[in-house]
């Protein structure tokens, strides 16, 4: 699909939007490809028991299916839902910034525990 929804209007072709803002279509495509355009927000209702139904397209985007466990938190006044694998992936990426390539934290921990055991 090559259209962008604008509040109060039907979908506009991306090329029209680009020309209206004096942008080249290529630049609009680059923004979309870079992941800077997020999935459109959707209204959902909270049903009995505080349950929230996540739309199917969003579940697919998150890689979650019925019965999966997700992480939910409030971030700056917004509800954030993440799949466990995505949260782990993000945590590993953050940790990797501080651990040199080729260093195994588990191996270092085991070696440290062995040294402590030898001293006892």
ChimeraX attribute file (.defattr): number of C-alpha atoms within 10 A of each C-alpha:
attribute: neighborCount
match mode: 1-to-1
recipient: residues
	/A:1	5
	/A:2	9
	/A:3	13
	/A:4	17
	/A:5	12
	/A:6	10
	/A:7	7
	/A:8	6
	/A:9	8
	/A:10	10
	/A:11	12
	/A:12	13
	/A:13	13
	/A:14	17
	/A:15	17
	/A:16	14
	/A:17	17
	/A:18	16
	/A:19	11
	/A:20	9
	/A:21	8
	/A:22	9
	/A:23	13
	/A:24	12
	/A:25	14
	/A:26	11
	/A:27	11
	/A:28	16
	/A:29	14
	/A:30	11
	/A:31	11
	/A:32	12
	/A:33	10
	/A:34	9
	/A:35	9
	/A:36	9
	/A:37	11
	/A:38	7
	/A:39	10
	/A:40	8
	/A:41	7
	/A:42	8
	/A:43	6
	/A:44	10
	/A:45	10
	/A:46	9
	/A:47	9
	/A:48	7
	/A:49	6
	/A:50	8
	/A:51	9
	/A:52	11
	/A:53	11
	/A:54	14
	/A:55	11
	/A:56	11
	/A:57	10
	/A:58	14
	/A:59	14
	/A:60	11
	/A:61	9
	/A:62	16
	/A:63	14
	/A:64	17
	/A:65	12
	/A:66	6
	/A:67	6
	/A:68	9
	/A:69	12
	/A:70	16
	/A:71	12
	/A:72	12
	/A:73	12
	/A:74	9
	/A:75	8
	/A:76	7
	/A:77	7
	/A:78	8
	/A:79	9
	/A:80	11
	/A:81	14
	/A:82	16
	/A:83	18
	/A:84	17
	/A:85	15
	/A:86	14
	/A:87	14
	/A:88	12
	/A:89	12
	/A:90	12
	/A:91	11
	/A:92	11
	/A:93	11
	/A:94	11
	/A:95	11
	/A:96	12
	/A:97	9
	/A:98	8
	/A:99	11
	/A:100	10
	/A:101	8
	/A:102	6
	/A:103	10
	/A:104	10
	/A:105	11
	/A:106	9
	/A:107	10
	/A:108	11
	/A:109	11
	/A:110	11
	/A:111	12
	/A:112	12
	/A:113	12
	/A:114	11
	/A:115	11
	/A:116	10
	/A:117	9
	/A:118	8
	/A:119	7
	/A:120	5
